[in-house]
């Protein structure tokens, strides 16, 4: 962590003392791509058929789950587009969007496997109800994404990022339960959301737009 902070400070100095929000967003997206992309590559390398089976791509989740996943995707992208940075970057083709495609694939598999499959199955084995599993999945997913706002150095921005991504985590957890714990619809929904909205969402958190939106909603 200290080495990472030192590298960030060194880059800030070389860029004139302060990173732009676009460069910070590229740092965040690049870090996600490297870490979660490595996780995905390792799983595919050692057992592609087994990994795809674990993720639900060799069995049926049912039409209801797939329909809900598409609705969640459309709902989240639509409401995210109310944020200026998301709206401006929704269809823009640039370096951040290229990163978002890679992140979408890596995070779609990695984050859904961790926050839906592994986490929810763990608590199911402990005897927790489906409602409790959905709640813990949403809270954990939102808490991890609060780091977007912390890059801004603002707790309100972190809270805004946590609420926005927590809502998404909750919706995808419901899809997971409805789909008989098949992960495939959640993965595809997560990928599509990242393709379209991820760069803008990170920029929104860094620029404080999520924090302001949360304040206006009160």
C-alpha positions in Angstrom: 0.0 0.0 0.0 2.8 2.4 0.9 4.7 1.6 -2.3 1.5 2.2 -4.3 1.0 5.6 -2.6 4.7 6.5 -3.4 4.2 5.6 -7.0 1.0 7.7 -7.2 2.8 10.6 -5.6 5.7 10.3 -8.0 3.3 10.3 -11.0 1.5 13.3 -9.6 4.8 15.2 -9.3 5.8 14.3 -12.9 2.4 15.5 -14.1 2.7 18.9 -12.6 1.7 18.0 -9.0 -1.9 16.8 -9.6 -3.5 14.0 -11.6 -6.5 14.9 -13.7 -9.7 12.9 -13.1 -9.2 11.1 -16.4 -5.7 9.9 -15.3 -7.0 8.8 -11.9 -9.8 7.0 -13.7 -7.3 5.3 -15.9 -5.3 4.3 -12.9 -8.3 2.7 -11.2 -9.5 0.9 -14.4 -6.0 -0.3 -15.1 -5.5 -1.6 -11.6 -8.8 -3.5 -11.8 -7.9 -4.9 -15.3 -4.5 -6.1 -14.1 -5.7 -7.7 -10.9 -9.0 -9.2 -11.9 -7.8 -10.0 -15.4 -5.0 -12.1 -13.9 -7.6 -13.9 -11.7 -9.6 -14.7 -14.8 -6.6 -15.8 -16.9 -5.5 -18.2 -14.1 -8.9 -19.8 -13.9 -9.3 -20.2 -17.6 -5.8 -21.6 -18.0 -6.2 -24.3 -15.4 -9.7 -25.4 -16.3 -11.7 -23.6 -18.9 -14.6 -26.1 -19.0 -14.8 -26.4 -15.2 -14.7 -22.6 -14.8 -17.4 -22.0 -17.3 -19.5 -24.7 -15.7 -19.0 -23.0 -12.3 -20.1 -19.7 -13.7 -23.3 -21.3 -15.1 -22.6 -21.1 -18.9 -23.3 -24.8 -19.3 -26.7 -24.9 -17.7 -29.9 -22.9 -17.9 -30.8 -20.1 -15.5 -34.3 -19.7 -16.9 -35.9 -17.0 -19.0 -37.0 -15.0 -16.0 -33.5 -14.6 -14.7 -32.2 -13.5 -18.1 -35.1 -11.1 -18.5 -34.4 -9.6 -15.1 -30.7 -9.3 -15.9 -31.5 -7.3 -19.0 -33.9 -5.1 -17.1 -31.3 -4.5 -14.4 -28.7 -3.6 -17.1 -31.1 -1.1 -18.8 -32.3 0.4 -15.5 -28.8 0.9 -14.1 -27.3 2.4 -17.3 -30.3 4.7 -17.7 -30.2 6.0 -14.1 -26.4 6.2 -14.2 -26.7 8.4 -17.3 -28.2 11.1 -15.1 -24.7 11.8 -13.9 -22.9 14.2 -16.3 -19.7 12.2 -16.6 -21.6 9.0 -17.4 -23.8 10.7 -19.9 -20.8 12.3 -21.6 -18.8 9.0 -21.8 -21.7 6.6 -22.5 -20.9 6.1 -26.2 -17.5 7.9 -26.4 -14.7 5.8 -27.9 -11.4 6.6 -26.2 -8.7 5.1 -24.1 -11.0 4.8 -21.0 -13.6 3.0 -23.0 -11.0 0.5 -24.3 -10.0 -0.1 -20.7 -13.7 -0.5 -19.8 -14.1 -3.3 -22.3 -11.3 -5.2 -20.7 -12.5 -4.4 -17.2 -16.0 -5.4 -18.1 -14.9 -8.9 -19.1 -12.5 -9.4 -16.1 -14.8 -7.8 -13.5 -17.9 -9.5 -14.9 -16.4 -12.9 -14.1 -14.3 -12.1 -11.1 -16.6 -9.8 -9.1 -19.7 -11.8 -9.8 -17.9 -15.0 -8.7 -16.7 -13.4 -5.5 -19.7 -11.2 -4.5 -22.5 -13.4 -5.7 -21.4 -17.0 -6.1 -18.7 -17.4 -3.4 -20.1 -15.0 -0.8 -23.8 -15.9 -1.1 -23.1 -19.7 -1.3 -20.9 -19.4 1.8 -23.7 -17.8 3.8 -26.3 -20.2 2.4 -24.2 -23.1 3.7 -24.3 -21.3 7.1 -28.1 -21.3 7.0 -28.6 -17.6 6.3 -31.8 -16.7 4.5 -31.9 -15.6 0.8 -32.8 -12.1 2.0 -29.8 -11.9 4.3 -27.5 -13.3 1.5 -28.7 -10.6 -0.9 -28.1 -7.9 1.8 -24.6 -9.0 2.6 -23.7 -9.3 -1.1 -25.0 -5.7 -1.7 -23.2 -4.2 1.3 -19.9 -5.9 0.5 -20.1 -5.0 -3.2 -20.8 -1.3 -2.4 -18.1 -1.1 0.3 -15.4 -2.3 -2.1 -16.4 0.2 -4.7 -16.2 3.1 -2.2 -12.6 3.3 -3.1 -13.6 5.2 -6.2 -14.7 8.1 -4.0 -11.7 7.7 -1.7 -9.4 8.5 -4.6 -11.0 11.9 -4.5 -10.2 12.1 -0.8 -13.8 12.8 0.0 -16.0 10.6 2.3 -19.2 11.9 0.7 -17.9 10.8 -2.7 -17.0 7.4 -1.3 -20.5 7.1 0.2 -22.1 8.1 -3.1 -20.1 5.4 -4.9 -21.0 2.8 -2.2 -24.7 3.5 -2.5 -24.8 3.5 -6.3 -22.8 0.2 -6.6 -24.5 -1.3 -3.6 -27.9 -0.9 -5.4 -26.4 -2.7 -8.4 -25.0 -5.4 -6.1 -28.5 -5.9 -4.6 -30.2 -6.2 -7.9 -27.7 -8.7 -9.3 -27.9 -10.7 -6.1 -31.7 -11.0 -6.6 -31.1 -12.1 -10.2 -28.7 -14.8 -8.9 -31.3 -16.1 -6.5 -34.1 -16.0 -9.1 -31.8 -17.8 -11.6 -31.4 -20.8 -9.3 -27.9 -19.5 -8.3 -26.8 -19.6 -11.9 -24.1 -16.8 -12.3 -24.3 -16.4 -16.1 -27.0 -13.7 -16.3 -25.3 -11.7 -13.6 -22.0 -11.9 -15.4 -23.4 -10.7 -18.8 -25.4 -7.9 -17.1 -22.2 -6.8 -15.2 -20.2 -6.8 -18.5 -22.7 -4.7 -20.4 -23.0 -2.1 -17.6 -19.2 -1.8 -17.5 -18.9 -1.5 -21.2 -21.3 1.5 -21.3 -21.1 3.1 -17.9 -17.9 2.2 -16.1 -15.6 5.0 -17.2 -18.3 7.6 -16.5 -19.1 6.1 -13.1 -15.5 6.2 -12.0 -15.2 9.8 -13.3 -18.4 10.7 -11.5 -17.0 9.4 -8.2 -13.7 11.2 -8.7 -15.4 14.5 -9.5 -17.9 14.3 -6.6 -21.0 13.9 -8.8 -22.1 10.8 -6.9 -21.8 12.6 -3.6 -23.8 15.6 -4.8 -26.5 13.3 -6.3 -26.7 11.5 -2.9 -27.1 14.8 -1.1 -29.8 16.0 -3.5 -31.7 12.8 -3.0 -32.0 13.4 0.7 
